[in-house]
């Protein structure tokens, strides 16, 4: 862009912002040559416009915070896109604003690195070990807390991948990027940040495809299906699971193939496709028996307890409540103390079974106790929606009863309140 074009676009960007800095061609020229230093609010505006940090511009970065994203003007025939804009002023940033800025900045930076394409073995081993630890911690660490750790690791991996590496090294770095991006997307999904979760899942697929690792490509797609499974559209979840099962079909005794099959069965059951869901569950059971279960204990493993979690979800959605309760009891016996939200989801599914069997008091009481006993940091939107489903499956005449009202009041309680 010329200075005139840049100045004009900046003025349009802040045309609806009160007390916005005034940017002229002459001011831009002085700032670019280093003769003048722009004031704090203008530093933030320039960083937002050029989609980078103040440090990248060689300017003062004091108290940079994230804020709203106004719509940019179309440039040279390209459609308009959201430009992350930094706050104009000196207000104190919130923790959520800081993490939102890091989430978006990290994803864009990684996408640029993947598009461009020397690490020694000890560096790679160190990163491998750190990613394994992160995937183990992910099982029981609250998603908001885990998000910061994942972003730190992504920065480290991206630093090694900033230049194209020897083929074997580049493949491993892409694999690690795909794994970390998948966990980041999953954490954001649990926190209810669906647009960012969707973007990170896309980044994970890009990295997995870049690695050429067929099993990882399938695993990322099966994991991506969790987003439409919980938030819709359900048919998209089914399609992603089927794609994952097709890609992993040559690894029929793998964790990924069994996971994709079990996830497909659960999604079909939630969609209401009873015959297809039952057939998919039979296939998933056979696939898991051939696989034999995972002895590993990390986010990418598929041990017996996780298979039973998906089987419980399938049977509960199909209305096979007696079988579902047996599976839930078997699964809960396998979960240890530090296992995140999975045991809570199993108990909420047991509550849904009570609701389907027309036992509203037992259903709402179990759901309420489960919700209150959870660590508040794990009471994410996914758990809240599953708890509300207990009320939704009750007969319409009972949904306004005392038990249902008390459960909904519990769900609405602020974290830490009982």
Buried (B, 14 or more C-beta within 10 A) or exposed (E): EEBEEBBBBBBEBBEEEEEBBEBEBEBBEBBEEEEEEBEBBBBBBBBBBBBBBBEEBEBBBEBBBBBEEBEBEEEEEEEEEEBBBBBBEEEEBEEEBBBBBBBBBBBBBBBEBBEEEEBEEEBBEEBEEBBBEBBBBBBBBBBBEBBBBBBBBBBBBBEBBBEEBEEEBBBBBBBBBBBBBBBBBBBBBBBBBBEBBBBBBBBBBBBBBBBEBBBBBBBBBBBBBBBBBBBEEBEBBBBBBBBBBEBBEEBBEBBBBBBBBBBBBBBBBBBEBBEBBBEBBEBBBEBBEEBEBBEBEBBBBBBBBBBBBBBBBBBBBBBBBEBBBBBBEBBBEBBEEEBBBBBBBBBBBBBBBBBBBEBBBBBBBBBBEBBBEBEEEBBBBBBBBBBBBBBEBBEEEBBEBEBBEBBBEBBEEEEEEE
